[in-house]
């Protein structure tokens, strides 16, 4: 799900040895796929392509942060 990265901090606190897998897809394909879905209005970023682009960028920054020393492994 698009917002799962928001929970990585909590997951690593609750389960310090849990592996976190990040699967990356093409950004354009990912955003278009999300745009075509009918998410609830609670997911305000999923209803506009500009907002989806910003959300994707934020997710990429979250992923880079949590990858930390494991980056490139």
Secondary structure as GFF3:
##gff-version 3
##sequence-region A 1 73
A	DSSP	three_ten_helix	4	7	.	.	.	ID=ss1
A	DSSP	alpha_helix	8	14	.	.	.	ID=ss2
A	DSSP	alpha_helix	27	36	.	.	.	ID=ss3
A	DSSP	three_ten_helix	44	47	.	.	.	ID=ss4
A	DSSP	alpha_helix	49	67	.	.	.	ID=ss5
A	DSSP	three_ten_helix	68	70	.	.	.	ID=ss6
###
